Amino acid sequence: MNSFYVFSGKKIKRFLYLFAAALLAAGVVYVERGNITVFSESGPSAIYSVPTEKKLIALTFDISWGEKRPEPILKVLEDKKVDKATFFLSSPWSKTHPDIVTSIKDAGFEIGSHGHKHVNYSTLSNEEIRTQISTAHTILTEMTGKAPNLIRMPNGDFDKRVLQVASDLGYKVIQWDTDSLDWKNIGVDNIVKRVTSKAHPGDIVLLHASDSCKQTHEALPLIIDNLRAQGYEFVTVSELISQSSADGTEVRDSAWLDDSLEDAAGM
């Protein structure tokens, strides 16, 4: 008996769309293959999330310029009684905003380094990378009274050399598994949806407290309420890392793949 299939134009279009998205995501993986080879147990690695069954999540905030956004964000955290979060501060910004640095410190939040010059460190020589990290280290230590041991590279950019130099200087390189895209000012509802729908145990969430991010302080209360309703507890990045026996091991889980597929497809 002969048989045949009838495909509607709509189904064909959807199939082609998903196929194209998969190809684009594969392209992302291919482009990042140099980084992926870095993430082995034989060498330093970047931390995107931490494997844990506990519903723990780390909110992180990068600050590299401006003075309008940090205080409203600190106020939201205070009002919502969130006393565990990690701030990655660039050292030039910290030098020109000592009062805000003090506020972050006095609130008990963890402070990590966001480097010195806001440039892609993978374009620098090993010695220049060392200088950038060391300069920021000296400034942040003097200003906070505590030497940072976590660093988020400017623009999240790094390669094998950057990871090795950072490790040699006693740093763990911290990335993120959930990007709020608040830096694109995509709208409060969209920022909230991205974070709350992608959150998972052991997640590190990227947020910003620089002046260019105009909607973070409005989205943050909704994010906090939603994550708490889902049963999440807020912790610092260091506390999150301490939950895992795979300390320093990079984890790219399904959330990262979903993100890659979704962003590649423009969904």
N, C-alpha and C positions, 0 to 999 in steps of 0.2 A: 504494500500500500504506500503510495506516495504521500509525503507530508511536506509542509512548508510553513514558514513563519512569516507573520505579517508584522512589520515594525512601523509604528506611527512616526511621523516626522518629529513629534515632540520627544518620543523616546530616543530616537536617533540623535537628536540635538543634545539631550541630556547626557547620553553616553559619550558623545564626542567632547562635551564640556568637561566631564569628569576625567576622561582620558587625558585631555590637555592639561588639566590641573595636576594629575599624577605625574605627567612628564615634567611639568614645571617644578614640582616638588623634588623630583629626582634630580633636576638640574641644580636646585639649591644644595642638595646633599653633595653632588659632584663638585660644585664650586667650593664647598667647605671641606672637601676631602683632606686638604692639608691640615686643617684644624682637627678633624676627627682623628687623624693619626696621632695627634698630640695626646689625645685623651686615652692613654693606656696606663696601666698600673706601673709601667716601667719608668715613667717620668712624671713631672709635675702636671697637674690637670686643673681645669677650671671647673667650678662648682655651679651647676645650673639649678639643681634641686637635690634633696636628700631622701633616700629611700627610708620610709617609715610608715607604719600602719596607723600611727597616731595622727589625729587631725590637727597638726601644727602647721602654721604658715608664717612666713616672714615678710612683712611689709618693708620695702627699702625705698629710700628717697635720695636721689642724686641732686647735688647743688653745685653749680659752677658759676652762676652769676645772678645778680639782682637781689632785692631786699623786700619786695612786696609779698611774695608767696610763702616764705618760711613761717612767719608768725601766724597767719591764719591756719596753716596746716598743724602747727604745734598746738594751737587752740582747739582744733577739732580732736586731736589725739587726747588732749587733757579732758575735754568735755565728755568724750566717749570712754574715758578711763582705759585707754590703751597705753600702757607704760613700757611696752616692749616693741621696739622698732629699730632699724639700722639706717643711719644717715651716712652717705658717702660724700665727703666734702673735698672740693679742690682747694689746694693750699693758697693760691693767690686770692680766691674769694674769701677764705677764712681770715686772712690777714687784714682784709678791708672791712670785715663784718664780725669783729670780735664779740660784740654783744649778742649776736644771734648764735654764734658758736657756744657761748657761755649758756645761753638759754637751752640749747640742745643738750649740752653736758649736764646742766643742773636738773633737767627733767629726767635724767637717768637713761637716756637713749644711747645705744651703741654708736660709736663713731668710727667709720672706716675711711680710708684714703680714696680720693678720686683723682690722685696724681697731681702733678704740678701744671705744666702747660697742657692745654686741652687740644692735643694733637694725637694722631694715630701712632702709637708707640711701635707698631710693626714696621714703620718707615724709618725708625731711628737705628743707630748703631747700638751694640750692646752697652758701650760705655755711656751713651746718651740716655738709654733706658734706665740704667743704674742711677744716673744723676737725677733724672726726673722723679723716680720713686724715692730716692734718698732725700732730695730737697723737700718734697712733700712730707716725708716722714718726720724730718727735723721740725718743720713748722707746726704740724699738727700735734706733735708730742709736746712742744713748748706751750702751745695754746690750750691744750686739754689736760696736760699733766699725766697723760697716759699714752704709751706708744701703740699706735694702731697695728693690727696684724692681718687686717682684711683690706683688699683693694679691688675696686672696680675701675678698670681702665677707661680712660676717656673714649667715648663713642662705643664702648664695649669691644674695642679692637685689640687683638693680640695675635701672636703666633708662637711657635715653639720657643723662640729666643726670649720673648717677653715673659712667658711662663717660667722659664728657667731662671732668669734674672730675679723675678719677683720671689720665687721660691728660695733662691740663695740669700735674699734679704729678709727672709722670715715671713713672707706674705702668702696668704691664700688668695687666689684670684676668684672673685665672685661675679657670676653672671646672673641670669634669671631664666625662669621657665615660663613665666607669664608676663608679657609686655602689655601694660595698660594702654599704650599708645597715647597717653595724656600729652606727650610732647608734640603730637600732631593736632591737639585741640579738636578732637573728633566729636565732641559733644558729651555732656555729662552722662546721659543715658548709655551711650556707646562705651564710655570708659568703664562704667559700672558693670555693664553686661560682659565686657571682655574679661574683667578680673573675676567676677563671681561665677561665670560659666566655665572658666578654664581652671579655676582653683582646684588643687588636689593636695593630699597629705604630703608634707615635705616641700611644698612649693615656695619659691622665692619670687616675689612680685616686684616688678620694676615700676616705680613712680618717680616723679620729679617735684622738686620744690624751687626750681629756678623760675624767674619771672616770665619766661616764654610760655610756661605751662599755666594757662589762665583758668582751667576748669578743675584742676586736681582737688583744690580745697572744697569744691562743691560736690564732687563725686565721692570724696573720702568718707563722709558720714554714712552714705548709702552702702558703700562697699563694706564698711565695718559692720553695720547692722545685718547685712545679708550674710556675710561670712559667719558671724556669730550664730545666726539662725540655722546655718548649715552645720553648726557644732565645732567650728574652728577656734583654736586658741592662738593668740598672737605671741610670737617669740622673736628673739633677735636671731640674726644669721648664725652667730656663734653657738647659741643654744640649739638651733636646728642641726648644725653640724655635729654637735655632741650626741645627737640621737642615733647617729649612724656609725656602724663599725667600719664603713667604707669611707672614713674620713679622708677628704681630698680626692675622692674618686668622682669624676664627672658622670652625671646621669642624664641621658636624653631619653625621656620616657614617651609614652603615647601622646601626652599633652604637647610636647614639642613637635611631634610629627603632625598632629592635627593642626597645630599653628602653621606649620610650613605649607601644608596642603591648602589651608583656608586662605592664607595670605597670598600664596602663589595663584590661586584661582580668583582672587579678588572678591571673595565672598564676605 
